[in-house]
Amino acid sequence: MRNVDLHHGAASDVGLVRKVNEDSFLVAPPVFVVADGMGGHSGGDVASQMVVEEFARLAHSYDPTRGAEQVADAFARAQTRIVEFGNAHRAVQPGWHAGTTAVVAVLVDDNGVAKWLLANLGDSRIYRITEGRLDQVSVDHSVVQELVDAGHITPEEAAVHPERHVITRALGSPGGIHPDFFLLPLGSVERLLLCSDGISGMIEDKEIEDILETVADPRDAADKLVRAAIAAGGRDNATAIVVDVVGLVKDDTYDSQRQLESLESKLGGRL
């Protein structure tokens, strides 16, 4: 895989309501992670930090030719730690809970070609800018997304639904984890955004698109996204990572079905 020059920026804020920032993030090119913890202080913040720690381990000895395998292993290690952490606390405090969402982006070597491998668990999101348009790559693992997919409610109704924050997959779930993976060529992603729902739940996609399209420096873009979420009410912790590939050449040769089949083969049903 040829060297890929990445420019990036990240920002995080506790918001105007929460007392503790349960979001954690990692910027360790070519590894990027946002995790949004659940469970309150000493629960969610610890769980999200465990995810970041495991992906920091991955980044320290990252092999882009084994990217899918290493991402799966990092998820599995984080899951084991969070479940053990939760079990230990529930032994003395029944009902105690710790969990976290996660969105991950890593560069991988696919037969000598650099590509983005993206993964998500929960309702933190991965967006891309392509041809000047915002596109949500990840699919929320949430009750309202399932209702939208089933045709029971519209996306507009989902935005104000009373169960819009109820997620269906997360690290720390005793039932195991089942992250979604996406493999995208570099040329199909002009700009990448990883964010917690403190961003996507506070500002409309149109405002996210406008910021990503008009703010050239990814550091400023990440900061402006967080500030916009705070200005909109700041009801949750807000975290954003923005990544640009320098010298990007557009690639129209993407075959999504072939890429997903190839990725599933490489993972070998590990998760």
C-alpha positions in Angstrom: 0.0 0.0 0.0 1.4 3.4 -1.0 1.8 6.0 1.7 -1.4 8.0 2.2 -1.1 11.6 3.6 -3.9 12.3 6.0 -5.0 15.6 7.5 -7.3 15.4 10.5 -8.9 17.3 13.3 -10.8 16.3 16.4 -12.9 18.0 19.1 -15.0 17.0 22.1 -17.1 18.8 24.7 -19.1 17.6 27.7 -22.0 19.8 26.6 -24.4 21.9 28.6 -26.3 19.2 30.5 -24.0 16.3 31.4 -21.5 16.5 34.3 -19.1 14.0 32.8 -17.9 13.5 29.2 -18.5 9.8 28.5 -17.2 10.2 24.9 -13.7 9.0 24.1 -11.8 9.3 20.9 -8.6 8.2 19.3 -6.6 9.9 16.5 -3.7 7.6 15.7 -3.3 7.7 11.9 -4.3 5.5 10.1 -6.6 4.5 13.0 -9.5 6.8 14.1 -12.2 6.0 16.7 -15.1 7.7 18.5 -16.8 5.9 21.3 -19.9 7.1 23.2 -20.2 5.5 26.6 -23.4 4.6 28.4 -24.0 4.0 32.1 -23.0 7.2 33.8 -19.8 8.2 35.6 -17.4 5.3 36.2 -19.5 3.3 33.7 -19.9 4.8 30.3 -16.7 6.9 30.4 -14.7 3.8 31.5 -16.3 1.6 28.8 -15.6 4.1 26.0 -12.0 4.6 27.2 -11.5 0.8 27.1 -12.4 0.8 23.4 -9.9 3.6 22.8 -7.2 1.8 24.7 -7.7 -1.4 22.6 -7.6 0.5 19.3 -4.5 2.4 20.5 -2.9 -1.1 21.0 -3.9 -1.9 17.4 -2.4 1.4 16.1 0.9 0.6 17.8 1.4 -2.5 15.8 -1.0 -2.0 12.9 -0.6 -4.2 9.8 -2.8 -2.7 7.0 -2.8 -6.1 5.2 -4.6 -7.6 8.2 -6.8 -4.6 8.9 -10.2 -6.4 9.1 -8.8 -9.1 11.4 -7.1 -6.6 13.7 -10.2 -4.4 14.0 -12.3 -7.5 14.8 -9.7 -8.5 17.5 -9.7 -5.0 19.0 -13.5 -5.1 19.2 -13.4 -8.5 20.8 -10.8 -7.5 23.4 -12.8 -4.3 24.3 -16.0 -6.4 24.6 -14.3 -8.8 27.0 -13.0 -6.1 29.2 -16.2 -4.2 29.3 -18.3 -7.3 30.1 -15.9 -8.3 32.9 -15.9 -4.8 34.2 -19.7 -4.8 34.3 -19.9 -8.2 35.9 -17.6 -7.2 38.7 -19.7 -4.1 39.5 -23.0 -5.9 39.3 -21.8 -8.4 41.9 -22.0 -5.6 44.5 -24.5 -3.3 42.8 -27.2 -5.2 40.9 -28.5 -3.4 37.8 -25.2 -1.5 37.3 -24.4 -1.1 33.6 -21.5 0.0 31.4 -21.6 0.0 27.6 -20.5 2.1 24.7 -21.1 2.7 21.0 -18.1 2.8 18.6 -17.3 4.0 15.1 -13.9 3.1 13.6 -12.0 4.1 10.5 -8.7 2.5 9.4 -6.8 2.5 6.2 -6.3 -1.0 4.9 -4.2 -2.6 2.1 -6.5 -4.5 -0.3 -4.2 -6.3 -2.7 -1.9 -3.3 -2.8 -4.6 -0.7 -3.0 -5.4 1.6 0.0 -9.0 1.7 1.1 -11.1 2.8 4.1 -12.3 0.1 6.4 -15.2 1.5 8.5 -17.1 -0.1 11.3 -19.8 0.8 13.7 -21.8 -0.4 16.7 -24.7 1.7 18.1 -25.8 5.1 16.9 -22.6 7.0 16.7 -22.2 7.8 13.0 -19.8 7.8 10.1 -20.5 10.3 7.3 -18.6 11.0 4.1 -18.5 13.9 1.7 -18.6 12.9 -1.9 -19.1 15.2 -4.9 -20.1 17.9 -2.5 -22.9 15.9 -0.8 -23.1 14.4 2.7 -23.8 10.7 2.8 -24.3 8.6 6.0 -22.2 5.5 5.6 -23.1 3.8 8.9 -26.6 2.6 9.7 -27.8 3.3 13.2 -28.3 0.3 15.4 -31.4 1.7 17.1 -35.0 1.1 17.7 -36.1 4.0 15.6 -33.9 3.0 12.7 -35.5 -0.4 12.7 -38.9 1.3 12.6 -37.8 3.4 9.7 -36.4 0.4 7.9 -39.8 -1.4 8.4 -41.7 1.6 7.0 -43.5 2.2 10.3 -42.2 5.8 10.7 -40.5 8.3 8.6 -36.9 9.7 9.1 -38.5 13.0 10.2 -40.6 11.2 12.8 -37.6 9.2 14.0 -35.8 12.5 14.8 -38.4 13.3 17.5 -39.4 9.8 18.5 -39.4 9.2 22.3 -37.2 6.1 21.8 -34.8 7.7 19.4 -31.9 7.1 21.9 -32.6 3.4 22.5 -29.9 1.4 20.7 -30.0 -2.2 19.8 -26.2 -3.0 19.6 -23.3 -1.9 21.8 -20.1 -3.0 23.3 -20.8 -4.4 26.8 -23.9 -6.2 25.7 -24.0 -9.7 27.3 -25.4 -11.1 24.1 -22.2 -10.4 22.1 -21.3 -7.8 19.5 -22.1 -7.7 15.8 -20.5 -4.6 14.2 -21.2 -3.6 10.7 -18.2 -3.2 8.3 -17.9 -1.1 5.2 -15.0 -1.1 2.7 -14.7 2.0 0.6 -12.0 3.1 -2.0 -10.2 6.3 -1.0 -11.6 8.1 -4.1 -15.1 7.6 -2.9 -14.5 9.6 0.2 -13.5 13.3 -0.2 -13.9 13.9 3.6 -14.7 11.5 6.4 -16.6 12.4 9.7 -16.8 10.2 12.8 -19.1 11.6 15.5 -21.1 10.7 18.6 -24.9 11.3 18.6 -24.2 14.5 20.5 -23.4 15.9 17.1 -25.9 14.1 14.8 -28.7 14.3 17.4 -28.3 18.1 17.9 -27.8 19.5 14.4 -29.4 18.6 11.1 -27.5 16.7 8.4 -27.8 19.9 6.2 -25.8 21.9 8.8 -23.2 19.1 9.1 -22.9 19.1 5.3 -22.5 22.9 5.2 -19.8 22.9 7.8 -17.8 20.1 6.1 -18.2 21.7 2.8 -17.2 25.3 3.8 -14.5 24.8 6.5 -11.3 23.7 4.8 -9.1 22.8 7.7 -10.3 19.6 9.3 -9.3 20.9 12.8 -11.5 23.9 12.4 -14.3 21.7 10.9 -14.3 19.4 13.9 -14.3 22.3 16.3 -17.2 24.1 14.5 -19.3 20.9 14.5 -18.9 20.6 18.2 -19.6 24.3 18.8 -22.7 24.1 16.6 -24.0 21.1 18.7 -23.4 23.1 21.9 -25.2 26.2 20.4 -28.2 24.0 19.5 -28.6 23.0 23.2 -25.7 20.8 24.0 -27.9 18.1 25.6 -25.3 15.4 25.2 -21.5 15.0 25.0 -20.4 16.0 21.5 -17.4 14.6 19.7 -16.2 14.8 16.1 -13.2 13.6 14.1 -12.8 14.9 10.5 -10.3 13.3 8.2 -9.1 14.4 4.7 -6.9 12.4 2.3 -4.4 14.8 0.7 -4.0 14.5 -3.1 -7.2 12.4 -3.4 -8.0 10.9 -6.9 -11.6 10.1 -7.5 -12.4 6.4 -8.0 -15.6 5.3 -9.7 -14.8 1.6 -9.8 -16.4 0.6 -6.5 -18.4 -2.6 -6.4 -20.1 -2.6 -3.0 -21.4 -6.2 -3.1 -18.1 -7.7 -4.1 -16.3 -5.7 -1.5 -18.6 -6.8 1.3 -18.3 -10.5 0.2 -14.6 -10.1 0.2 -14.6 -8.5 3.7 -16.8 -11.2 5.1 -14.5 -13.9 3.8 -11.5 -12.2 5.4 -13.3 -11.9 8.7 -14.3 -15.6 8.5 -17.3 -15.1 10.8 -15.2 -14.0 13.7 -17.8 -11.7 15.3 
